[in-house]
Amino acid sequence: MAESLVIIGPAHPLRGGLSSFNERLAREAQNQQYLTSIYTFSLQYPNFLFPGTSQFSDEPAPKDLNIHIRINSVNPLNWISVGLELMKKKPDVIIVRYWLPFMGPCLGTILRVVKRNKHTKIVCLADNVIPHEKRLGDVMFTKYFVKPVDKFVTMSEKVLKDLRTFSDKPAAQVIHPLYDQFGEKVSKEEAASVLNVSKEFKYVLFFGFIRAYKGLDLLIEALGILKNEGWLETQSVRFIIAGEFYEDAKPYRDAIQKTGIEDYLVMHDHFITDSMVKQYFSLASCVIQPYKNATQSGVTPLSFHYDVPVLVTRVGSMEKYVPPNTGLVAEVSPVSIAAQIKLFFTKPEDYYTLGIQEEKKKYSWKVLLKSMTSFEN
């Protein structure tokens, strides 16, 4: 009889990278013959804690996945109810995502109840243990969460190191798999037409939710430097900002106006739906991640799926996933970022292609799932 596996974490109708990841992981589990279901949130964040315009996707629910919309992150009675439901189902493995200490009380309580069945193995896929933006209660909530977990898997050395301040239970580090579920690459001409931009330029893409730690302000300053040097006006290069602001947009807009770089920017500052992802990455010559702090990023494996090189900053484990033949690494400063942008465009357009194609062979959903379902006796 096939083993059963439950993923606890965001999924449709919730939107965003975590939902996309969990749904892709569920498909891999199904491919490996697990009886698979996802338990997602009926309420993930109270509205006053959510910085974006909407937590929900406008796209249709995936018909090939068994998704239960059950968990209320702020209702303790719900936590016990969901825990009892899963306890009685006795799945062989539960994989629980942990990305924010706010979720510690909710998820920790559900898992404690499940453990009463003395059967289910609980694996945590930890995106962050110590969050980018620290809040009161982070340490206490994480300590509460980790206790019922049997094994941890991380996708960066930094998270594994942080985890060791909370738990000495078995833990493995695995490379973030390729995001390969958004469709295959299309021609640059098609992408430019769909996105309503000129096909005559080369494009550098900043992609994803805009938060302080992602360093869009550093990129704006770097472009100001390039403009003052006269570099921008001599190049057929434009920069696309594609993603929703998760904080006040005004300081960024003011900085753009102050530096006078409006003519070199394409602002698509709204949520990018799954169906549109391939258009942006098919258009891009380079994807830039000027982060101020980070653990790992799903944007790098997404870029590599489309054979697009990346420019990252030297924070967390970011540079470890960018060998010299797949992209460039800058220091966390506008001067360094500007210099690396110029360096990138001294290379032929296909300079990084072979390196990326070789590197991305390491990025495997099968390896990730195996690491989460293998237990020592």
Secondary structure by P-SEA (a helix, b strand, c coil): cbbbbbbbccccccccaaaaaaaaaaaaaaaaccbbbbbbbccccccccccccccccccccccccccccccccccaaaaaaaaaaaaaacccbbbbbbccccaaaaaaaaaaaaaccccbbbbbbcccccccccccaaaaaaaaaaccccbbbbccaaaaaaaaaccccbbbbbcccccccccccccaaaaaaaacccccbbbbbbcccccccccaaaaaaaaaaaaaacccccccbbbbbbbbbcccaaaaaaaaaaaccccccccccccccccaaaaaaaaccbbbbbcccccccaaaaaaaaacbbbbbcccccccccccccccccccccaaaaaaaaaaaaccccccaaaaaaaaaccccaaaaaaaaacccc
